[in-house]
Amino acid sequence: MKLSCYVYYRVSPGHVAQASAAARETILAMQTATGVDARLMTKVAEPLLWMEVYEDIGDQDAFLSAMRQCVQNSGLGDWLADGGKRHTEVFQCA
């Protein structure tokens, strides 16, 4: 069964450039570590709310473990509002 993972978070005002670089580094590292590519999106009319969308994930536990390591390595949490909180949701086809 293939899964989809949605990760959303708020970027700290004044740190958009740093957050963008770190998010893109995270996505590239995830592609290398898991073979899963992602889309980086921003909410319409709320540009500091970002979402990473990963699809066709096989092993959820391995994927989420790799994600924690890639986010830590990129320093993305340093550029986020709300204390660096990322909200992760995993879905499957119904």
Secondary structure, DSSP 8 states (H G I E B T S, - for coil): --EEEEEEEEB-TT-HHHHHHHHHHHHHHHHHHHS--EEEEEETTEEEEEEEEEEEES-HHHHHHHHHHHHHHHTGGGGBSGGG--EEEEEE--
